[in-house]
Each structure stands twice: as structure tokens, then as C-alpha cells.
Amino acid sequence: MEAGEKKIYFLSDFHLGAPDATTSLAREKRVCRFLDSIKIDAAQIFIVGDLFDFWFEYRQVVPKGYVRILGKLADLTDSGIPVHFFVGNHDMWMKDYFQKELNIPVYFEPKEFVFNNKKFLIGHGDGLGPGDHGYKAMKKVFRHPLSKWMFGILPPYVGIGMANYFSRKSRAKTGLTDEVFMGEEKEWLIIYSKEILQQQHYDYFIFGHRHLPIDVMLNNNSRYINLGEWIKYDSYAVFDGENVALKYYKEL
């Protein structure tokens, strides 16, 4: 990628499916319009988790709906634009559907990338940094193959219904705290990024999960950027080959 020509886009936390079908469909269409708008200059696109409010790939079944976003992602990869996907805490039960059907690599942990000699550490962000020991323990249980197998033997109607219920409970619990910047000393992903910087340099830390657009200088040469979400902010980041900018999608 050469500066001034193609760009790399980062976005996350669409939570399609929430809070209801009508609202989710409007958001899905908006995301698709955004993806259409960047197709002309996108070198690569990173979707950094929680595309869905819930996702589980049964052996022969995937959740109903989402045909517009899935078709749009297929259109992007078919046209030669690489798309990368990081699982989030709401869609951690990915298997190989995205890889086989959409030609999209799926990452389960933060991953390093280098673009134009700039080092990026990219990940959803859940379970990183200090504290939140209850969630970290639960995440290990949920990701265990036995847990996936046990959930997979439930009829989809029962399993997806249960998952949607607990997803709503999770949002109700964290909804207010998501909207407030707690300061660098309390933002756990900023703390995590600073700890990583003590071991090795990254120019940019790009995360989702937090649901709040954040752009913070960690030192003179490193920035932390949280991508926000597409429920309230419609926020994303773009790398032009030299710098990363946090932006907001505004339709005319």
C-alpha cells in the first residue's frame, strides 16, 4: 500500500441482531452503505469484533438473517479487497464459515500487522488488561471445545434464544459505563497497551469492545485508538499510509 492511494479501514461492534429486528436491519443497511462508500479506495478492511450480537455455527446451520452484510462482505472479497475479522465476546463461537464462504481470515487473539513500516497491534479487546477476573474465567469456559459441543447439541431455537437473553442482560449491565471515559489510569485497554509498550514498540493499538471512540497518545510515538461502535456513534478509523484518523460516518 502506498501513501496517498489506498487506505486501510478499521471498524467494530455492529451488534447486528440487537435490540430488535427492525433496528438491527436499519443498522445493517447503514453499515453496508458505508462499506459501499469505501470500496473505491480500500486496500484492506478490518472488522474488529462483535459484528453480531450473537453468532454460533452449528454443523449445518448458521443464525437466520444478516444476508445483506454477508453478501456485502462476499462482494468485497470477490472484488479483491482483503477483509479481516477478529472475534468478539458476542461472536466468539466462530468456526470456518467466514473462511470457507467469504474468504475472510478469522483471528481469536490480538495480532500484529505492519503497514508502511508502521506496527499495529489489533484485537477486539475483551479479557485484556487488569481486573475483570470473572469474565476472563467465563471466557475460558465458553471457548472450551466441550462448551461449544454442549451448546451445539441444543436445538437452534433453544440455544439462540438463551444466547440472546444473556446478551441483552450483558448490555443492560454495561450500557452506562460504556459511555464514559474513565481516564487513562482506569481504562484497562490503555493500561494493557502501556504494559505491552514496556516490552516492544507499536505505533498503533487498535481495539473495539469499549463502545466509546477513544484516541490517546501513549507516548511520543504510540497511539491507542478504540473504534467505538455503530449503535450510537457510527465510528471507524482509517490509515492513509502515514497516520490513523478516528472518524464518523455521516450520510448526506
Phi, psi and omega in degrees: 000129179256138180303141177086353180251275180264159183234159176248129184250144179230130177207159184201172170058062172278326181052048179296137186109341182247150351275349179205169187297318183295312180295319180296319181297318178298320179292318180300316179296322180294316178299319180295322177295321177297314180299323174298320185291335182260357183301330185291331185231013181276122172277321177207158178228130177249123172255114196257047170101157179053042169301318179253154172284336171203142178210131174214130180262102172288172183302318182235010188222139168238160183303145181295145175095195176065023183293330181290313181290321179294319177294323180293319178295320177297320179298319180296312182290325177295331181275001176097007178267114179295135175239135179243144180229128173254130179290146175251186180286343178266342180229039184288343184270049173280147173241257184230013182298313181296320181294314186281318186272328188244356182058042181244119175293145182241130181244138183255352179222162175305145185223144179272138174226153176235123178231124179051043179066015173256131181267130180243139165246118188239136176190167179293311175115348181290140177077009179259156177083185185283160173074195179053045185294329179297314179294320181299320177293318180296322180298319178298320179294313183297325183276353180293137180306326180295320179297317179298319181295316181297318178293323183294336180276350174287145173301139182308323181300318181286311185297312181292325176298315177298316182297318180296324179297311182290331176294318178296321178298319180297316180294322179296326182286324187254359188303316183285320181293334179296337189269357187240128173283124189269359183095150186301327184285349181241348178283110191293331177285330173291317177301315179300315181297318179294325177293320178297322181296337177289341182258321179202159185272139166226140176286324183220135168252119182243116181227162171247219171073323188287338179065017178225123177296124183222136177223109187229134172281122180275326172202195184293342187233008185219138180233147172252129179230125171256135192280351182075221181200177184245021175269318183240320191261331186051049186257154181201171176236153180221134177254122184263010182105341179237315185224158174255133178238137174271124186228174181227134182279120178238118180275142179283000000 
